[in-house]
C-alpha cells in the first residue's frame, strides 16, 4: 500500500523473508508496520533498508521511529555497523526524521535510480566508534 506497484508482493516477499531480515510491528496482534533489510554482498558490515512502511491509519504515532530505533540497536549485534537507504528527494519529512533522530547522513544522490525522473537520496547511518 505504501509503495504502490513498487512494493512487496507475493513473489518478492517470500525470498526476502527467507534470505533477508524482516521487522514487524504489531498492535493488539494486528500488523501495523514492517521493515525489510538486506545484507550487502560487497560489504558484510553494511545493511540496506529495502523498505519501511506503516499502515496509513497508524502513521504519525511513532511506530516507524520505534522500528528504526530497534533496528539500529540490533545491527551491531549482527556484526553490521552501517545502514543505508534511499528516499525520494521530495520526502522532506522522512529525510528530516532520518537525519535528526537517527544521525543519518546524505552520502549520495542517485539520478534516475528507479527509472527516468525517479531520483533518490542515499542516506547512511554508521555506528559511532568506541
N, C-alpha and C positions, 0 to 999 in steps of 0.2 A: 504494500500500500504506500509506503514512504517513498520508494524509488520507482514506482510505475513499472514499465517494461524492463527497466534496468535492475529490478530487484530479484531476489532469490525466487526460484520456482521449484517444482517437483523434480526437475533434472539437476539443478545446481546445488540444492540443499543437501541431499544425501552424501555426496562426496565431501562437501565442506564439513558436515557433521563428523564423518568418518576420519578425515585426514587433517582437518583444521581444528579450531577451538571455538566453541560457542558459549556465550554467557547469556542466560535467560533471566529476565526479571519477571517475577510473578507477584500479583496482589490477590489475596484470597483464592489462590490456586489458578488464577487466570493469567496467561502470558500477557505482559504489557510492554515489554521491551526486549530487544535482542541485539547482541553484538557478535560479529563474525570476525575471527582473526586467522591470519595465515602466517606461517613462519617463512622467512626469506631463505631461499636455497643458496644464494651467494654469500649471505651474511647470517649465520645461525643465531647471532645475538640480536637480530632485527625481526620484529613482528610488523605485519601490515594489517591495519584495521580495515577490513573489507567493507564493513557496513555497520552502522549503529542506527537503530530505529526505535522509536517509542510510539505506541498506538496513539492516535490523534487525541482521543479523549483524556489521555493521561499526560500529555505534554505540558511542560511548564511546572511540573511538580517535583523536579529534581531527580527523576528516575534515570535519565541519561547521564547526569553528573555522577550519580551513585555507581552506575555501571562502569564509567570511566575510572573512577577512583579505585574500584575493586580490581580492575584490570591492571592499572599502574602499580598497585601494591603486589599483585601476583606475578608480574612479568619477571622481576629479578629472581624470584624463587624458581622460575623455569629456565634460568640462565640467559634471559633476554634483558638487554639494557637500553634498547631503542625501540620506539614505536612510531610508525609513520602512517599517515592517512592523507587522503585528498579531500578537498572541499571546494564547492563552487565559489568563484570569486564574489558573487552577489550574496552569498550566505554569511553576511557580516555578523549576525548573532552567533552562529556556530564558531566562526573564526575568533570572535572575542572570547567566547567561553573556553575554547581550546587554549588560547594564549593566556588569558587571565587566571583561570582556575587550574590549568594543568601544565603551565610553563612550556607550551609547545611553541616552536619557532617556525616561521616560514623559511623553508630551505630551497624552494624552487617554484617556478611557475611552469605548468605543463600545458602548453598551447595545443589545442585540439586533441586532448588526451582521450576523450570518448567520442571523437569524430569532430567534423568541422563545426567550430563555434562552441564546442564543449570543453572549455578550458577549466583547469583546476589549479588551486594552490596545493603544493606538497608541504605538509606540516610534519614536524618531528618533535617527539619528546625523547629526552635522553636522561638516563639515571645520573644523578649527581655523583661525582667522585667522592670517595671517602666514606 
